């Protein structure tokens, strides 16, 4: 049996070419992903370890345990005295510290570089950092730039750059070198400026050391030096050897690589799943075509088990050979990814490609196991046909096609009904975290229904489409008839294409709908043209021209959250249990005055009731707002101001953010979704409150807030939905001035151009207003939309490219099905040629047949993708705008037609090139 199996493989090796290609492509994806990820990890590790191991011990200030987990405290820097103590240790040959702060770098246009100022540090000797190009600064008018900062800002060694000091005065420096900080999170994200040790304090106002680097003295190991430094600094610092510090940082940097590896392997799994379908169909057709061969083996003494094992042996041989080729191709893909994609991910070119035994073994195992598992059902089928019955059949695939029983119909319809019920459940329950999971389960169940009812779907669709095709010509009429004679085989072949089409269409619908929804939200809730804000500073105050009161963000919001007008995640919590109408807590009243009147709310006894504008956000100076308002080219200038009411127990952050929009008509210029009440008509003496901050109060109740002159009673005009532009408490400008008289600058200024104004003139007017304020940043809302659109397009094209491999494998499967069908219909094709069918007509017949198969698979996939893309989006976003990307779907259909034509090229050439007399005399 072994010799017979191997001889059959050698004789009929051409039948397995497309199967080998399908396995090869899937394994290539798996092995290529692992090689690329391992190479990226090794590069990160070398980068981090190379810098960290240049010193023997590293001490960083220990973070203190915060009283409130929502408000982590910054660790206290190490002092000069502590650095001197480290230097005096006998185990230490040398030590120096890194002083770190922030400084504003101006770009070539004189505007602040980056959303937040880059880190500004000094590097002493010894240090784990060194100049990758040029040299470190040595004088008061010199600095070095992080390599990433120089690349983004367009600066080089020798250039003159401008930096703002703490008094916002401009100082010029000469760039003496570039420092590669690698993947160090402290400097790789926002960038860094390196000053001389004497200059960094002048430019940042920072004192103390955020890191002390140590060299061990002769005769002492790294561990001994680290232990001595740790004993000296105690719980003031975390001390590690340079190697341990580097390993920890490399592991942290590798987390992103692990996520990328997982995402790519997910697409590889999809490709292997599609390859498994192709392999199953190939073996099913081959076994059906070789029934006489199998029966003959049984007649000469082969047992069922031997026949079964012979088929599995074929699958093992095909799987191993294809997997080995796939691993080799995967190594090539991994090398290409490291060469071209690595630099985009911060990878240098000095690390060779890493090929681990695991990548090779996994590739071989995955390809072989998928092949063998896919051949199990056909191998079992090969043992079930009685030998004599099989000998009486022809060489065609008799027995492969059976009628579609009522059990199959019932099961398929039941799968569709269950899937529809799950989708309906997600739509009735609204957006939830488990909604997308339920939609995914519904899609899988619907896919099972498509597999079960595939033959019926193929037969029905072909009959419907075949009506016009039959009138086109003889080749099209024959193609329609051929497509319906083996619907189960056709259904299995097109299922592979359906998988890829469903996933690509589904994601395109989600992407287009998300983009349309976000655009509508911006247009409806903030119909403005420009957004003006100050550069965000990690110090909690403006890095710009107006110094805001330095206070942490009591609501836990980050710069981006406040910029978008949405609460930070850790403030989105329900009101405290037991809150009753008229008992919601507020600030500002002393315990003696804590009696609520007219349904008002009062703070609990002992609460901190001071009002504060210390939101931690940088502010836009009032003069900028005035300059914008004076421009005749601008129709609306809306100033967003915000303050905090502390001690507000209905908020998890124990504070209530209070906002006003000066210059806007709420409900017209700025809108939002309400749970109760109306925004329009809102005015002085009223307040809009987000549902999470109501504390049990409702429309018509009184919310009492503190002010420097006493309590202010405000009537709740509307309860706002959570997590949107209007959030917290929104009051009129008059009431805001009463609550926060010292807050005159704005967090954000929104600008809308006058109707008919020239776009370039409007842009010039906006930038002219901020000319004297380099840290004030201007963002075009149109540019924001375009950036979001570009980001979604990049994500779509990336995912489509990943899923494109599954499409390619599916096309190979269809081509394989066509080739085996041509082989099976050799005499039939010759008879058609003998009856007058020309070679070109035979090629057209097979081309139309393949295109029909591809269009059916793609069509079913597009329908499933639109349905479940809509369901997934609606289960995630409320009020989602369903957008079906007709252009992209048209491209999918065109690709399906092209794929069908390509899949038919080789089989059609073989059929047309066969000898008529030879084929007719073959049996």
Buried (B, 14 or more C-beta within 10 A) or exposed (E): BEEBBBEBBEEBEEBBBBBBBBBBBBBBBBBBBBBBBBBBBBBBBBBBBBBBBBBBBBBBBBEEEEEEEBBEEBBEBBBEEBBEBBBEBEBBBBBBBBBBBBBBBBBEEEBBBBBBBBBBBBBBEBBBBBBBBBEBBEEBEBBBBBBBBBEBBEBEBEBEBBBBBBEBEEBEBBBBBBBBBBBBEBBBBBBBBBBBBEBBBBBBBBEBBBBBBBBBBEEBEBBBBBBBBBEBBEEBBBBBBBBBBBBEBBBBBBEBBEEBBEBBBEBBBBBBBBBBBBBBBBBBBBBBBBBBBBBBBBEEEBEEEBBBBBBBBBBBBBBBBBBBBBBBBBBBBBBBBBEEEBEEBBBBEEBEBBBEEEBBEBBBBBBBBBBBBBBBEBBEBBBEBEBEEBBEBEBBBBBBBEEBEEEBEEBBEBBBEBBBEBBEBBBEEEBEEEBBEBBBBBBEBBBBBBBBBBBBBBBBBBEEBBEEBBEEBBBBBBBBBBBBEBBBBBBBBBBBBBBBBBBBBBBBBBBBBBBBBBBEBBEEBBBBBBBBBBBBBBBBBBBBBBBBBEBBBBBBBBBEBBBBBBBBEBBBBEBBEEBEBBBBBBBBBEEEBBEBEEBBBBBEEEBEBBBBBBBBBBBBBBBBBEBBBEBEBBBBBBBBBBBBBBBBBBBBBBBBBBBBBBBBBBBEBBBBBBBBBEBEEBEEBBBBBBBBBBBBBBBEBBBBBBBEEEBBBBBBBBBBBBBBBBBBBBBBBEBBBBBBEEBBBBBBBBBBBEEEBEEEEBBEBBBEBBEEBBBBBBBBBEEBBEEBBEEBEEEBEEBBEBBBBBBBBBBBBBBBBBBBBBBBBBBBBBBBBEEEBEEEBBBBBBBBBBBBBBBBBBBBBBBBBBBBBBBBBBBBBEEBBBBBBEEBBEBBBEBBBEBBBBBBBBBBBBBBEBEBEEBBEEE
